[in-house]
Amino acid sequence: MRFERTDVFKADYRRLSSADRDLFRAAAREFNQACDDFTVAKDPSTWPSKLRVKSVANAPGVFEMTWSCSGPDGRATWEWTTFVDPKGRRHPAVLWRRLGDHKIFRRP
């Protein structure tokens, strides 16, 4: 799955500790595979339950993924976007929006 990152996401990532970055990267690998599976099956049950993928309240088109539930609280927000390859073919992609704890939901 292709992905892009907002500048805010990049800044959020830089603020994480190295241990938190490792946790996020591990979850992102699993998330990436689940995205591939979802785009084929179009079935929400393809999301691994431990990632707790769901819509963000009051933010249409924005979703959240949990990358850590117990110390630290780790969340990421994202949305579907489209990548156009050099031949003009369109492919689903993920735009990572925010990364951190529950505070990211103030401006997801």
RAHUHU-V673652 format. One record per residue. N is the residue number from 0. RES is the residue in one small letter. OMEGA is omega in whole degrees, 0 to 359 (999 if undefined). Layout:
# RAHUHU-V673652
n = (N/N)
res = (RES/RES)
omega = (OMEGA/OMEGA)
This chain:
# RAHUHU-V673652
n = (0/1/2/3/4/5/6/7/8/9/10/11/12/13/14/15/16/17/18/19/20/21/22/23/24/25/26/27/28/29/30/31/32/33/34/35/36/37/38/39/40/41/42/43/44/45/46/47/48/49/50/51/52/53/54/55/56/57/58/59/60/61/62/63/64/65/66/67/68/69/70/71/72/73/74/75/76/77/78/79/80/81/82/83/84/85/86/87/88/89/90/91/92/93/94/95/96/97/98/99/100/101/102/103/104/105/106/107)
res = (m/r/f/e/r/t/d/v/f/k/a/d/y/r/r/l/s/s/a/d/r/d/l/f/r/a/a/a/r/e/f/n/q/a/c/d/d/f/t/v/a/k/d/p/s/t/w/p/s/k/l/r/v/k/s/v/a/n/a/p/g/v/f/e/m/t/w/s/c/s/g/p/d/g/r/a/t/w/e/w/t/t/f/v/d/p/k/g/r/r/h/p/a/v/l/w/r/r/l/g/d/h/k/i/f/r/r/p)
omega = (175/177/173/180/174/176/178/177/180/178/177/182/180/181/180/172/180/178/178/176/178/178/180/182/178/179/181/177/178/178/180/178/179/176/178/180/182/183/176/187/185/185/181/180/178/178/175/185/182/178/175/179/178/178/175/180/177/177/184/178/180/181/175/175/179/178/174/180/184/177/0/174/184/181/172/175/184/175/174/174/181/175/177/182/183/178/178/179/182/180/176/179/179/171/176/185/184/182/178/180/183/180/181/181/175/176/188/999)
